[in-house]
């Protein structure tokens, strides 16, 4: 199991970008246990205690993507959204798994799909289902948290950054084909 240290910045499951503030020992049910103490960077009031000996929970830690990895992720985005899952229960489970896995490429695909579905439903005078809207907001928050931190930009600038990068990649591809 990988060892993390105080002051490391990590992504922790659906909590987003966190700083490992300290390592501590707490006694629960007369049993001492060592914990990582995480402070989400975008929620100063929250504190998360993660048992250091829990492989399952520590496996939810992920190092931030580098600038090069973010550029590659955006450059390799498929132009189409992921297929819509009609069964609500299956869709909900699929989206929950994407968020738990913290896969940014899958999150981007999910966000694109939900935006496309929202636009389609708005044409009919309807909105997204509450659960789909909730998953979209969570995925956007997680994505924007990490990218804004690494890129050192405001969260409102993340989507324009992605679109600008995608346009640059498309223009470069077209020039290579010419």
QUICOR-V255445 format. One line per field, one symbol per residue. phi: phi as a letter, one per 30 degrees, with the letter a starting at -180 (. if undefined). psi: psi as a letter, one per 20 degrees, with the letter a starting at -180 (. if undefined). burial: # if it has 16 or more other ideal C-beta (glycine too) atoms within 10 Angstrom, else .. Layout:
phi: ???
psi: ???
burial: ???
This chain:
phi: .dccbeidcbcbhddidbcddacbcccbhibdbdbdcccedcaedcbbccddcceddddddbddddedddddeddcdddcddddcddddddedddddedddhdddddddddddddddddddddcibcddeddddddddddddddeddddddhbdedcddedddddddddddddddddd
psi: pqprrpiqprpocjibpqpohrprpqpplkpqpqqpoqophjnhiqpppophjnhghhiiqpqqqrgghggggghjpqhqrqqpohoggggggghgggghikohghggggggghgghggghhhjkrrqqghggghgggggggghgghhggilrqhiigghggggggggggghghhhh.
burial: ...#.....####.####.#..............#######......#.#.#....##.##..##....#..##..#...##........##..#..##..#.#.#########..##.........##..#..##.###.#########.......#...#..#.............
